[in-house]
Amino acid sequence: MFEKDRQNILDIGESIDKIIKYTENINNLEDFENNSLVVDAALMNIVAIGESVARLSKDFRNDNKNIEWTKIKALRNIIAHNYFGIDIEEIWEIVKIKIVELDIQIKKINIK
């Protein structure tokens, strides 16, 4: 594995950990929506994940096709370019379901 890919995977893991930590005591969409600090922190870390994905080598992404790299990058672009048009309910579902799934997938990657 290229060092660049290794570092980007570590960065993705760190951003995932932050999202999980920031949202661990939030149990529903309404509480999420009403906590702008947590929403902003989650969105920023989703953007950071997308940035790290964009820096992964094509070979690395091809070797790990089970992860939806294109969708992750696309979500980053939506957040970065249409911040005030984001569907918070969709972000909540991503935070509570997809981020946890991504965490499991990322932890399975051998980064040595």
Residue frames as a rotation matrix with the C-alpha (Angstrom) as fourth column:
MET 1
0.584 0.812 0.000 0.00
0.812 -0.584 0.000 0.00
0.000 0.000 -1.000 0.00
PHE 2
-0.130 -0.575 0.808 1.23
0.480 -0.750 -0.456 3.47
0.868 0.329 0.373 -0.84
GLU 3
-0.744 -0.216 -0.632 1.97
0.666 -0.315 -0.676 5.68
-0.053 -0.924 0.379 2.15
LYS 4
-0.889 0.451 0.077 -0.42
-0.417 -0.868 0.269 8.27
0.188 0.208 0.960 0.70
ASP 5
-0.100 0.885 -0.456 -3.26
-0.227 0.425 0.876 5.73
0.969 0.192 0.158 0.73
ARG 6
-0.274 -0.087 -0.958 -2.37
0.794 0.542 -0.276 4.58
0.543 -0.836 -0.079 4.22
GLN 7
-0.945 -0.139 -0.296 -2.49
0.291 -0.771 -0.566 8.13
-0.150 -0.621 0.769 5.55
ASN 8
-0.653 0.758 0.003 -5.79
-0.606 -0.524 0.599 8.86
0.455 0.389 0.801 3.82
ILE 9
0.001 0.633 -0.774 -7.37
0.216 0.755 0.619 5.73
0.976 -0.167 -0.136 5.30
LEU 10
-0.536 -0.248 -0.807 -6.15
0.831 0.013 -0.556 6.80
0.148 -0.969 0.199 8.75
ASP 11
-0.983 0.183 -0.027 -7.65
-0.180 -0.978 -0.102 10.26
-0.045 -0.095 0.994 8.15
ILE 12
-0.307 0.914 -0.264 -10.97
-0.399 0.128 0.908 8.72
0.864 0.384 0.325 7.09
GLY 13
-0.095 0.217 -0.972 -10.99
0.673 0.733 0.098 6.60
0.734 -0.644 -0.216 10.24
GLU 14
-0.838 -0.272 -0.474 -10.32
0.538 -0.560 -0.630 9.65
-0.094 -0.782 0.616 12.38
SER 15
-0.810 0.585 0.047 -13.19
-0.536 -0.770 0.347 11.58
0.239 0.255 0.937 10.80
ILE 16
-0.088 0.771 -0.631 -15.52
-0.017 0.632 0.774 8.60
0.996 0.079 -0.042 11.24
ASP 17
-0.392 -0.139 -0.909 -14.55
0.839 0.351 -0.416 8.37
0.377 -0.926 -0.021 14.91
LYS 18
-0.991 0.009 -0.134 -15.34
0.044 -0.919 -0.393 12.05
-0.127 -0.395 0.910 15.37
ILE 19
-0.483 0.871 -0.096 -18.77
-0.581 -0.236 0.779 11.75
0.655 0.432 0.620 13.74
ILE 20
0.001 0.466 -0.885 -19.63
0.390 0.815 0.429 8.75
0.921 -0.346 -0.181 15.90
LYS 21
-0.627 -0.310 -0.715 -18.42
0.774 -0.141 -0.617 10.52
0.091 -0.940 0.329 19.05
TYR 22
-0.976 0.214 0.028 -20.25
-0.215 -0.976 -0.043 13.77
0.018 -0.048 0.999 18.27
THR 23
-0.285 0.936 -0.209 -23.54
-0.742 -0.077 0.666 11.99
0.607 0.344 0.716 17.60
GLU 24
-0.766 -0.098 -0.636 -23.40
0.139 0.940 -0.313 9.20
0.628 -0.328 -0.706 20.19
ASN 25
-0.799 0.474 -0.370 -25.88
0.408 -0.025 -0.913 10.89
-0.442 -0.880 -0.173 22.55
ILE 26
-0.502 0.654 -0.565 -28.25
-0.778 -0.627 -0.034 12.04
-0.376 0.423 0.824 19.83
ASN 27
-0.710 0.228 0.666 -31.02
0.096 0.969 -0.230 9.54
-0.698 -0.099 -0.710 19.33
ASN 28
0.185 0.833 0.522 -33.38
0.798 0.183 -0.575 11.07
-0.574 0.522 -0.631 16.80
LEU 29
-0.159 -0.196 0.968 -33.63
0.904 -0.424 0.062 13.39
0.398 0.884 0.244 13.83
GLU 30
0.748 0.538 0.389 -35.24
0.354 -0.819 0.452 16.21
0.562 -0.200 -0.803 15.81
ASP 31
0.793 -0.517 -0.323 -32.41
0.234 -0.231 0.944 16.35
-0.563 -0.824 -0.062 18.35
PHE 32
-0.136 -0.854 0.502 -29.89
0.887 0.121 0.446 16.23
-0.442 0.506 0.741 15.52
GLU 33
0.100 0.286 0.953 -31.61
0.798 -0.595 0.095 19.02
0.594 0.751 -0.288 13.59
ASN 34
0.897 0.386 0.217 -31.79
0.176 -0.761 0.625 21.20
0.406 -0.522 -0.750 16.69
ASN 35
0.605 -0.770 -0.205 -28.09
0.255 -0.057 0.965 20.87
-0.754 -0.636 0.162 17.49
SER 36
0.981 -0.151 -0.126 -26.40
-0.179 -0.419 -0.890 23.02
0.082 0.896 -0.437 14.86
LEU 37
0.204 -0.964 0.168 -22.94
-0.937 -0.143 0.317 22.44
-0.282 -0.222 -0.933 16.35
VAL 38
-0.145 -0.210 0.967 -23.25
-0.127 0.973 0.193 18.69
-0.981 -0.095 -0.167 15.94
VAL 39
0.792 0.464 0.397 -24.76
0.344 0.197 -0.918 19.03
-0.504 0.863 -0.004 12.46
ASP 40
0.814 -0.523 -0.252 -21.92
-0.574 -0.658 -0.488 21.32
0.089 0.542 -0.836 11.38
ALA 41
-0.066 -0.877 0.476 -19.29
-0.834 0.310 0.457 19.04
-0.548 -0.367 -0.752 12.93
ALA 42
0.141 0.190 0.972 -20.76
0.198 0.956 -0.215 15.96
-0.970 0.223 0.097 11.24
LEU 43
0.957 0.262 0.122 -20.98
0.177 -0.197 -0.964 17.72
-0.229 0.945 -0.235 7.87
MET 44
0.539 -0.823 -0.178 -17.41
-0.840 -0.541 -0.041 19.00
-0.062 0.172 -0.983 8.12
ASN 45
-0.260 -0.660 0.705 -16.14
-0.572 0.694 0.438 15.51
-0.778 -0.289 -0.558 8.85
ILE 46
0.499 0.451 0.740 -18.15
0.395 0.642 -0.657 14.05
-0.771 0.620 0.142 5.97
VAL 47
0.951 -0.231 -0.207 -16.46
-0.307 -0.594 -0.744 16.63
0.049 0.771 -0.635 3.74
ALA 48
0.110 -0.967 0.228 -13.08
-0.936 -0.024 0.351 15.62
-0.334 -0.252 -0.908 5.20
ILE 49
0.018 -0.028 0.999 -13.84
0.017 0.999 0.028 11.97
-1.000 0.016 0.018 4.43
GLY 50
0.862 0.388 0.327 -14.71
0.331 0.057 -0.942 12.91
-0.384 0.920 -0.079 0.85
GLU 51
0.690 -0.689 -0.223 -11.47
-0.723 -0.642 -0.254 14.87
0.032 0.336 -0.941 0.51
SER 52
-0.167 -0.772 0.613 -9.46
-0.702 0.530 0.476 11.89
-0.693 -0.351 -0.630 1.73
VAL 53
0.351 0.374 0.858 -11.32
0.310 0.819 -0.483 9.56
-0.884 0.436 0.172 -0.64
ALA 54
0.990 0.055 -0.131 -10.46
-0.094 -0.438 -0.894 11.86
-0.107 0.897 -0.429 -3.55
ARG 55
0.315 -0.948 -0.038 -6.76
-0.949 -0.316 0.017 11.52
-0.028 0.031 -0.999 -2.67
LEU 56
0.244 -0.202 0.949 -6.78
-0.224 0.940 0.257 7.71
-0.944 -0.275 0.184 -2.65
SER 57
-0.730 -0.553 -0.402 -5.05
-0.537 0.099 0.838 6.09
-0.423 0.827 -0.369 -5.59
LYS 58
0.111 0.765 -0.634 -7.20
-0.977 0.200 0.069 4.55
0.180 0.612 0.770 -8.30
ASP 59
-0.376 -0.336 -0.863 -5.52
-0.267 0.932 -0.247 1.20
0.887 0.138 -0.440 -7.66
PHE 60
-0.998 0.006 0.068 -6.44
-0.066 0.201 -0.977 1.34
-0.020 -0.979 -0.200 -3.98
ARG 61
-0.305 0.951 -0.046 -10.08
-0.815 -0.286 -0.504 2.19
-0.493 -0.117 0.862 -4.76
ASN 62
0.123 0.314 -0.942 -10.19
-0.835 0.546 0.073 -0.63
0.537 0.777 0.329 -7.33
ASP 63
-0.668 -0.453 -0.590 -8.74
-0.071 0.828 -0.556 -3.07
0.740 -0.330 -0.586 -4.79
ASN 64
-0.886 0.391 -0.249 -11.49
0.301 0.077 -0.951 -2.08
-0.352 -0.917 -0.186 -2.33
LYS 65
-0.821 0.561 0.100 -14.54
-0.115 -0.334 0.935 -1.93
0.559 0.757 0.339 -4.58
ASN 66
-0.278 0.741 -0.611 -16.84
0.853 0.483 0.197 -2.97
0.441 -0.467 -0.766 -1.74
ILE 67
-0.298 0.123 -0.947 -16.72
0.613 -0.736 -0.289 0.65
-0.732 -0.666 0.144 -0.52
GLU 68
0.478 0.626 0.616 -18.83
0.876 -0.295 -0.380 3.17
-0.056 0.721 -0.690 -2.41
TRP 69
-0.429 -0.808 -0.404 -16.02
0.748 -0.568 0.342 5.65
-0.506 -0.155 0.849 -3.08
THR 70
-0.741 0.162 0.652 -17.91
0.462 -0.581 0.670 7.51
0.487 0.798 0.356 -5.81
LYS 71
0.348 0.937 0.016 -20.95
0.567 -0.225 0.792 8.08
0.746 -0.267 -0.610 -3.59
ILE 72
0.333 -0.308 -0.891 -18.76
0.874 -0.253 0.414 9.30
-0.353 -0.917 0.185 -0.73
LYS 73
-0.753 -0.658 0.009 -17.05
0.590 -0.668 0.453 11.80
-0.292 0.347 0.891 -3.02
ALA 74
-0.445 0.675 0.588 -20.40
0.463 -0.388 0.796 12.88
0.766 0.627 -0.140 -4.46
LEU 75
0.558 0.644 -0.524 -21.79
0.772 -0.170 0.612 13.54
0.305 -0.746 -0.592 -0.98
ARG 76
-0.191 -0.717 -0.671 -18.76
0.792 -0.516 0.326 15.67
-0.580 -0.469 0.666 -0.20
ASN 77
-0.886 -0.165 0.434 -19.47
0.433 -0.633 0.642 17.74
0.169 0.757 0.632 -3.31
ILE 78
0.053 0.980 0.192 -23.14
0.590 -0.186 0.786 18.16
0.806 0.072 -0.588 -2.43
ILE 79
0.524 0.110 -0.844 -22.29
0.835 -0.263 0.484 19.37
-0.169 -0.959 -0.229 1.08
ALA 80
-0.409 -0.822 -0.395 -19.50
0.693 -0.562 0.452 21.67
-0.594 -0.089 0.800 -0.08
HIS 81
-0.963 -0.062 0.262 -21.43
0.246 -0.597 0.763 23.25
0.109 0.800 0.590 -2.94
ASN 82
-0.233 0.949 0.211 -25.02
-0.051 -0.229 0.972 23.21
0.971 0.216 0.102 -1.71
TYR 83
-0.918 -0.305 -0.253 -24.64
0.204 0.184 -0.962 23.57
0.340 -0.934 -0.106 2.05
PHE 84
-0.761 0.645 0.077 -27.95
-0.502 -0.508 -0.700 25.35
-0.412 -0.571 0.710 2.63
GLY 85
0.044 0.796 -0.604 -29.86
-0.963 0.194 0.185 22.91
0.265 0.574 0.775 0.43
ILE 86
-0.821 -0.451 -0.351 -28.84
-0.343 0.880 -0.328 19.78
0.457 -0.149 -0.877 2.30
ASP 87
0.339 0.909 -0.244 -31.52
-0.380 0.370 0.848 17.33
0.861 -0.195 0.470 3.39
ILE 88
-0.298 -0.497 0.815 -30.84
-0.925 -0.060 -0.375 16.99
0.236 -0.866 -0.442 7.12
GLU 89
0.589 0.561 0.582 -32.95
-0.674 0.738 -0.029 13.85
-0.446 -0.375 0.813 7.36
GLU 90
0.893 -0.323 -0.314 -30.75
-0.034 0.648 -0.761 12.19
0.450 0.690 0.567 4.73
ILE 91
-0.063 -0.954 0.293 -27.60
-0.523 -0.218 -0.824 13.31
0.850 -0.205 -0.485 6.57
TRP 92
0.054 0.166 0.985 -29.01
-0.982 0.189 0.022 11.90
-0.182 -0.968 0.173 9.83
GLU 93
0.927 0.330 0.178 -29.55
-0.288 0.931 -0.225 8.52
-0.240 0.157 0.958 8.15
ILE 94
0.558 -0.804 -0.205 -26.04
-0.071 0.199 -0.977 8.62
0.827 0.560 0.054 6.72
VAL 95
-0.185 -0.641 0.745 -24.57
-0.815 -0.323 -0.481 9.48
0.548 -0.696 -0.463 10.12
LYS 96
0.087 0.303 0.949 -26.45
-0.904 0.425 -0.053 6.76
-0.419 -0.853 0.311 11.97
ILE 97
0.823 0.274 0.497 -26.25
-0.089 0.927 -0.364 3.98
-0.561 0.255 0.788 9.34
LYS 98
0.904 -0.422 0.069 -23.76
0.154 0.169 -0.974 4.57
0.399 0.891 0.218 6.53
ILE 99
0.288 -0.841 0.459 -20.97
-0.792 -0.478 -0.380 6.02
0.539 -0.254 -0.803 8.68
VAL 100
0.284 -0.136 0.949 -21.13
-0.740 0.598 0.307 3.00
-0.610 -0.790 0.069 10.98
GLU 101
0.902 0.069 0.426 -21.03
0.192 0.820 -0.539 0.68
-0.387 0.568 0.726 7.95
LEU 102
0.720 -0.683 0.118 -18.09
-0.173 -0.342 -0.924 2.62
0.672 0.645 -0.364 6.51
ASP 103
0.266 -0.604 0.751 -16.31
-0.964 -0.170 0.205 2.38
0.004 -0.779 -0.627 9.86
ILE 104
0.566 0.000 0.825 -16.57
-0.229 0.960 0.158 -1.42
-0.792 -0.278 0.543 9.73
GLN 105
0.935 -0.183 0.304 -15.31
0.351 0.356 -0.866 -1.52
0.051 0.916 0.397 6.14
ILE 106
0.577 -0.752 0.319 -12.39
-0.512 -0.637 -0.576 0.83
0.637 0.169 -0.753 6.81
LYS 107
0.301 -0.450 0.841 -11.31
-0.890 0.183 0.417 -1.15
-0.341 -0.874 -0.345 9.87
LYS 108
0.788 0.040 0.615 -11.10
0.083 0.982 -0.171 -4.28
-0.610 0.186 0.770 7.72
ILE 109
0.865 -0.500 0.028 -8.47
-0.074 -0.184 -0.980 -2.70
0.496 0.846 -0.196 5.47
ASN 110
0.572 -0.765 -0.295 -4.94
0.767 0.371 0.523 -3.79
-0.291 -0.526 0.800 6.28
ILE 111
0.979 -0.132 0.157 -3.02
-0.067 -0.929 -0.363 -0.50
0.193 0.345 -0.919 6.41
LYS 112
0.564 -0.820 0.095 0.39
0.004 0.118 0.993 -1.94
-0.825 -0.560 0.070 7.25
